[in-house]
Amino acid sequence: MDNKLKRVFQYAYFVEDLETAAFNWAKLSQAGPFFVTRHHKTE
C-alpha cells in the first residue's frame, strides 16, 4: 500500500471571534456546517 495517497493535512488558524470567522468562511467557501463546543474536556 502506498502511504503517499493517505497523507493528512490540517490547517489551523487563531481568530478573535470564532462565530464570525466561521460564518464568514462558510459564506465565502460554502463549507460547513461548523459546530462549536466551548470548554471541551477529554478523558
N, C-alpha and C positions, 0 to 999 in steps of 0.2 A: 504494500500500500504506500502511495506517495504522500508524505506529510505536507508537501508543498501546496496541496489542494485544500488543506484543512487549517490554514492559519487563521487566527482570531486577532482582530484589531479592535481596540477600544479607544475611543476619543472621549476625553473628559474636559469640561470647562467649568470654571468657577464663575458664578454670576451673583450679583447682589440681590436680584429679585427673581426667584425661581418661577413663580407663576407667570409673570410677564414674559420671561425668557422662553418658557415652554409654549405659551400662547403664540408668541411671535414666530418661533421656529416652526410650529405646526402650521401656521398660516403661510409662511414662506415656502416650506418644503412639502407641505401636505403630508407630513409624518404624524404619527401618533396612533392612538391616544396616549397621553402621558399620565402617569399616576404618581402621586407624592405620598410618601409615608414619613411623617415627621418623627424624629426621635426613635428610629427603628432600633430595636435591640435584638441581638442574636444570642444563641445559647453558647 
